[in-house]
Amino acid sequence: MKAVLFANTDWYLYNFRRALARALQRAGYDVLLISPPGPYGEKLRGLGLRWEPLPMQRRSLNPLRELALLWHLVRLLRRERPALVHGFTIKCAVYGSLAARLAGIPARVNAVAGMGYVFTSSQLKARLLRPVVRGLLRLALGGRDARLILQNADDVELFRQAGLVDPAHVRLIRGSGVNCAQFAAISPQAPANGRPRMLLASRLLWDKGVAEYVDAIRQLRQQGRRFKALLAGTPDPGNPAAVPEATIRGWVDEGLLTWLGHVDDMAGLLGAVDIVVLPSYREGLPRTLVEAAACGLPLITTDVPGCREVVTDGIDGLLVPMGNSDALARAMARLQDDPAFARRLGDAARRKARAQFDERIVVERTMAVYTELCTTSQASVESSV
């Protein structure tokens, strides 16, 4: 049996889905990974996985270029004849599903991790695109041979209310999975000299709460608090909500924080910090929080879809209102002032990560969707003969 996994970056496939691809290989699948070109394609090939680059530009709105991409996908799928196509993120879900239908591929699986820029941004461009994307999603996600994987209960309800897909075809699988054993080896240390190291690690987008994090840091410094603030990640040039690099360098010059840029070794980074912060506006299920939880670190995040799947306020982390830098600053100060409370939160977070978010659980549940869908598709073919 052959499966095609389609994402909008090779980085995503390597960091979030390589465990799934390798598990599929072990189960006897012929797996093809496709994405726009990038440096992680060769890393995937180095793991013994098939990967092909696509002529895809994430921000493109050029109709001719988009039609060319769709036709490229149709020809690729007709050549490969997979049993199923699995698309990740909204654009890949739409294009992969449309191409699969045109190519006669029976089974379609789509994983939408959060609603993305079009649905979360208030910019005019996003608002204009919203009804178009809704229509395309209804077309792409429909049909008895399709399944939609969502990462949090809020998104399940949102899709139900919007009528974008038959609720019976939705499957809730929390996140892309984290190798908890890899991160469990990290033992959080007491902050040196009472100066905790606080970290925000994400794509540097405004809707990740970067501005709120910086404002909270500024407030705490004005209070005379001593701590180290870290920012990890890079601006995403493919996303209109990217934080300009000049703005980030301005914060560094102001002495507010240390910018680490892109970090490959997240386990090493998390082992060197004391508190992880993610004041995001909305998530599918944030991997950074799960990795930090697996390390036993205390978490501060926003009370929004996706984030509250990982954190229960006061039990395994702290929740603050979205867009509220004052509340964020108070939460950061609380964990600095009460290390014992912070440790209790971290211990509870580690237990939750192991029980709910380990990659073994995610891979098993995803493969169960494949089995269900391919069995259904085969039965449909046989009944029509």
Helices and strands as residue ranges (DSSP letters): E 2-6, H 10-16, H 18-26, E 30-35, H 40-46, E 50-53, H 63-80, E 84-88, H 90-103, E 107-112, H 116-120, H 124-141, E 146-150, H 153-162, G 167-169, E 170-172, H 180-184, G 192-194, E 197-201, G 206-208, H 210-222, E 228-232, H 245-253, E 258-261, H 266-270, E 275-278, H 287-294, E 299-302, H 307-310, E 318-320, H 325-337, H 339-356, H 359-384
